[in-house]
Amino acid sequence: MSKQIQFVQVTPEQVQNAIIEGVKTQLQDLKKHFEPKTPKEYLTRQEVAKMFSVDLSTIHNWTKKGILTANQIGGRVFYLRTDVENAIVKLNN
């Protein structure tokens, strides 16, 4: 039981244009919802301290209190820029 579609009084160019327009519409819709992934940016303790204009001990205390979330890679401590920016928003509320 195969299904067949017949186009009556439609030129091949009209079919081609209809397909192209349908694909363009789908691509535009996909572009609206597509967000490219950005790489994660890590900051050192010194960079975070400079960003806030505070001492390294303050960054240490904020990490202990849970205001900032530290990530350790090897023996070094880093902070995700997004986490630091979210902490700024939280402090302003």
Biotite code that builds the C-alpha atoms (Angstrom):
import biotite.structure as struc

atoms = struc.array([
    struc.Atom([0.000, 0.000, 0.000], chain_id="A", res_id=1, res_name="MET", atom_name="CA", element="C"),
    struc.Atom([2.114, 2.905, -1.228], chain_id="A", res_id=2, res_name="SER", atom_name="CA", element="C"),
    struc.Atom([0.935, 6.467, -1.073], chain_id="A", res_id=3, res_name="LYS", atom_name="CA", element="C"),
    struc.Atom([1.335, 8.691, -4.081], chain_id="A", res_id=4, res_name="GLN", atom_name="CA", element="C"),
    struc.Atom([1.006, 12.422, -4.373], chain_id="A", res_id=5, res_name="ILE", atom_name="CA", element="C"),
    struc.Atom([0.096, 14.009, -7.656], chain_id="A", res_id=6, res_name="GLN", atom_name="CA", element="C"),
    struc.Atom([0.536, 17.660, -8.401], chain_id="A", res_id=7, res_name="PHE", atom_name="CA", element="C"),
    struc.Atom([-1.988, 18.988, -10.846], chain_id="A", res_id=8, res_name="VAL", atom_name="CA", element="C"),
    struc.Atom([-1.337, 22.277, -12.632], chain_id="A", res_id=9, res_name="GLN", atom_name="CA", element="C"),
    struc.Atom([1.857, 22.886, -10.667], chain_id="A", res_id=10, res_name="VAL", atom_name="CA", element="C"),
    struc.Atom([5.164, 23.428, -12.393], chain_id="A", res_id=11, res_name="THR", atom_name="CA", element="C"),
    struc.Atom([8.372, 21.848, -11.107], chain_id="A", res_id=12, res_name="PRO", atom_name="CA", element="C"),
    struc.Atom([9.678, 25.367, -10.377], chain_id="A", res_id=13, res_name="GLU", atom_name="CA", element="C"),
    struc.Atom([6.687, 26.081, -8.134], chain_id="A", res_id=14, res_name="GLN", atom_name="CA", element="C"),
    struc.Atom([7.290, 22.871, -6.186], chain_id="A", res_id=15, res_name="VAL", atom_name="CA", element="C"),
    struc.Atom([10.983, 23.728, -5.865], chain_id="A", res_id=16, res_name="GLN", atom_name="CA", element="C"),
    struc.Atom([10.198, 27.260, -4.646], chain_id="A", res_id=17, res_name="ASN", atom_name="CA", element="C"),
    struc.Atom([7.692, 25.942, -2.100], chain_id="A", res_id=18, res_name="ALA", atom_name="CA", element="C"),
    struc.Atom([10.293, 23.530, -0.720], chain_id="A", res_id=19, res_name="ILE", atom_name="CA", element="C"),
    struc.Atom([12.951, 26.259, -0.564], chain_id="A", res_id=20, res_name="ILE", atom_name="CA", element="C"),
    struc.Atom([10.594, 28.625, 1.284], chain_id="A", res_id=21, res_name="GLU", atom_name="CA", element="C"),
    struc.Atom([9.683, 25.874, 3.756], chain_id="A", res_id=22, res_name="GLY", atom_name="CA", element="C"),
    struc.Atom([13.354, 25.161, 4.463], chain_id="A", res_id=23, res_name="VAL", atom_name="CA", element="C"),
    struc.Atom([14.102, 28.902, 4.874], chain_id="A", res_id=24, res_name="LYS", atom_name="CA", element="C"),
    struc.Atom([11.277, 29.227, 7.381], chain_id="A", res_id=25, res_name="THR", atom_name="CA", element="C"),
    struc.Atom([12.540, 26.254, 9.394], chain_id="A", res_id=26, res_name="GLN", atom_name="CA", element="C"),
    struc.Atom([16.116, 27.613, 9.384], chain_id="A", res_id=27, res_name="LEU", atom_name="CA", element="C"),
    struc.Atom([14.963, 31.031, 10.600], chain_id="A", res_id=28, res_name="GLN", atom_name="CA", element="C"),
    struc.Atom([13.025, 29.387, 13.423], chain_id="A", res_id=29, res_name="ASP", atom_name="CA", element="C"),
    struc.Atom([16.081, 27.309, 14.347], chain_id="A", res_id=30, res_name="LEU", atom_name="CA", element="C"),
    struc.Atom([18.297, 30.426, 14.397], chain_id="A", res_id=31, res_name="LYS", atom_name="CA", element="C"),
    struc.Atom([15.942, 32.106, 16.885], chain_id="A", res_id=32, res_name="LYS", atom_name="CA", element="C"),
    struc.Atom([16.322, 29.260, 19.371], chain_id="A", res_id=33, res_name="HIS", atom_name="CA", element="C"),
    struc.Atom([19.980, 28.431, 18.772], chain_id="A", res_id=34, res_name="PHE", atom_name="CA", element="C"),
    struc.Atom([22.535, 29.808, 21.210], chain_id="A", res_id=35, res_name="GLU", atom_name="CA", element="C"),
    struc.Atom([26.168, 28.997, 20.533], chain_id="A", res_id=36, res_name="PRO", atom_name="CA", element="C"),
    struc.Atom([28.088, 27.611, 23.477], chain_id="A", res_id=37, res_name="LYS", atom_name="CA", element="C"),
    struc.Atom([30.655, 29.930, 24.924], chain_id="A", res_id=38, res_name="THR", atom_name="CA", element="C"),
    struc.Atom([33.722, 28.496, 26.591], chain_id="A", res_id=39, res_name="PRO", atom_name="CA", element="C"),
    struc.Atom([33.889, 28.704, 30.373], chain_id="A", res_id=40, res_name="LYS", atom_name="CA", element="C"),
    struc.Atom([36.199, 31.424, 31.600], chain_id="A", res_id=41, res_name="GLU", atom_name="CA", element="C"),
    struc.Atom([38.064, 30.830, 34.840], chain_id="A", res_id=42, res_name="TYR", atom_name="CA", element="C"),
    struc.Atom([39.445, 33.628, 37.008], chain_id="A", res_id=43, res_name="LEU", atom_name="CA", element="C"),
    struc.Atom([42.226, 33.395, 39.551], chain_id="A", res_id=44, res_name="THR", atom_name="CA", element="C"),
    struc.Atom([41.801, 34.604, 43.133], chain_id="A", res_id=45, res_name="ARG", atom_name="CA", element="C"),
    struc.Atom([43.867, 37.668, 42.272], chain_id="A", res_id=46, res_name="GLN", atom_name="CA", element="C"),
    struc.Atom([41.631, 38.524, 39.299], chain_id="A", res_id=47, res_name="GLU", atom_name="CA", element="C"),
    struc.Atom([38.484, 38.180, 41.419], chain_id="A", res_id=48, res_name="VAL", atom_name="CA", element="C"),
    struc.Atom([40.021, 40.333, 44.175], chain_id="A", res_id=49, res_name="ALA", atom_name="CA", element="C"),
    struc.Atom([40.906, 42.989, 41.603], chain_id="A", res_id=50, res_name="LYS", atom_name="CA", element="C"),
    struc.Atom([37.389, 42.813, 40.128], chain_id="A", res_id=51, res_name="MET", atom_name="CA", element="C"),
    struc.Atom([35.860, 43.561, 43.546], chain_id="A", res_id=52, res_name="PHE", atom_name="CA", element="C"),
    struc.Atom([38.702, 45.840, 44.675], chain_id="A", res_id=53, res_name="SER", atom_name="CA", element="C"),
    struc.Atom([39.178, 43.793, 47.830], chain_id="A", res_id=54, res_name="VAL", atom_name="CA", element="C"),
    struc.Atom([42.000, 41.873, 49.512], chain_id="A", res_id=55, res_name="ASP", atom_name="CA", element="C"),
    struc.Atom([42.679, 38.168, 48.903], chain_id="A", res_id=56, res_name="LEU", atom_name="CA", element="C"),
    struc.Atom([41.593, 37.443, 52.486], chain_id="A", res_id=57, res_name="SER", atom_name="CA", element="C"),
    struc.Atom([38.129, 38.810, 51.650], chain_id="A", res_id=58, res_name="THR", atom_name="CA", element="C"),
    struc.Atom([37.878, 36.453, 48.674], chain_id="A", res_id=59, res_name="ILE", atom_name="CA", element="C"),
    struc.Atom([38.914, 33.603, 50.989], chain_id="A", res_id=60, res_name="HIS", atom_name="CA", element="C"),
    struc.Atom([36.225, 34.590, 53.532], chain_id="A", res_id=61, res_name="ASN", atom_name="CA", element="C"),
    struc.Atom([33.545, 34.890, 50.828], chain_id="A", res_id=62, res_name="TRP", atom_name="CA", element="C"),
    struc.Atom([34.482, 31.423, 49.610], chain_id="A", res_id=63, res_name="THR", atom_name="CA", element="C"),
    struc.Atom([34.240, 29.993, 53.157], chain_id="A", res_id=64, res_name="LYS", atom_name="CA", element="C"),
    struc.Atom([30.819, 31.658, 53.635], chain_id="A", res_id=65, res_name="LYS", atom_name="CA", element="C"),
    struc.Atom([29.577, 30.223, 50.312], chain_id="A", res_id=66, res_name="GLY", atom_name="CA", element="C"),
    struc.Atom([29.170, 33.582, 48.595], chain_id="A", res_id=67, res_name="ILE", atom_name="CA", element="C"),
    struc.Atom([31.702, 32.516, 45.943], chain_id="A", res_id=68, res_name="LEU", atom_name="CA", element="C"),
    struc.Atom([32.206, 28.974, 44.679], chain_id="A", res_id=69, res_name="THR", atom_name="CA", element="C"),
    struc.Atom([35.819, 27.942, 44.214], chain_id="A", res_id=70, res_name="ALA", atom_name="CA", element="C"),
    struc.Atom([37.069, 25.289, 41.789], chain_id="A", res_id=71, res_name="ASN", atom_name="CA", element="C"),
    struc.Atom([40.384, 23.627, 42.342], chain_id="A", res_id=72, res_name="GLN", atom_name="CA", element="C"),
    struc.Atom([42.465, 22.431, 39.416], chain_id="A", res_id=73, res_name="ILE", atom_name="CA", element="C"),
    struc.Atom([45.658, 20.815, 40.605], chain_id="A", res_id=74, res_name="GLY", atom_name="CA", element="C"),
    struc.Atom([46.883, 22.994, 43.434], chain_id="A", res_id=75, res_name="GLY", atom_name="CA", element="C"),
    struc.Atom([45.375, 26.206, 42.068], chain_id="A", res_id=76, res_name="ARG", atom_name="CA", element="C"),
    struc.Atom([42.033, 27.813, 42.914], chain_id="A", res_id=77, res_name="VAL", atom_name="CA", element="C"),
    struc.Atom([39.842, 29.268, 40.177], chain_id="A", res_id=78, res_name="PHE", atom_name="CA", element="C"),
    struc.Atom([36.405, 30.857, 40.002], chain_id="A", res_id=79, res_name="TYR", atom_name="CA", element="C"),
    struc.Atom([34.016, 30.640, 37.066], chain_id="A", res_id=80, res_name="LEU", atom_name="CA", element="C"),
    struc.Atom([33.305, 34.120, 35.712], chain_id="A", res_id=81, res_name="ARG", atom_name="CA", element="C"),
    struc.Atom([29.584, 33.313, 35.524], chain_id="A", res_id=82, res_name="THR", atom_name="CA", element="C"),
    struc.Atom([29.571, 32.285, 39.213], chain_id="A", res_id=83, res_name="ASP", atom_name="CA", element="C"),
    struc.Atom([31.332, 35.521, 40.168], chain_id="A", res_id=84, res_name="VAL", atom_name="CA", element="C"),
    struc.Atom([28.868, 37.596, 38.126], chain_id="A", res_id=85, res_name="GLU", atom_name="CA", element="C"),
    struc.Atom([25.920, 35.741, 39.698], chain_id="A", res_id=86, res_name="ASN", atom_name="CA", element="C"),
    struc.Atom([27.371, 36.472, 43.149], chain_id="A", res_id=87, res_name="ALA", atom_name="CA", element="C"),
    struc.Atom([27.400, 40.175, 42.267], chain_id="A", res_id=88, res_name="ILE", atom_name="CA", element="C"),
    struc.Atom([23.714, 40.021, 41.413], chain_id="A", res_id=89, res_name="VAL", atom_name="CA", element="C"),
    struc.Atom([22.957, 38.177, 44.653], chain_id="A", res_id=90, res_name="LYS", atom_name="CA", element="C"),
    struc.Atom([24.785, 40.763, 46.748], chain_id="A", res_id=91, res_name="LEU", atom_name="CA", element="C"),
    struc.Atom([22.818, 43.614, 45.171], chain_id="A", res_id=92, res_name="ASN", atom_name="CA", element="C"),
    struc.Atom([19.404, 42.090, 45.980], chain_id="A", res_id=93, res_name="ASN", atom_name="CA", element="C"),
])
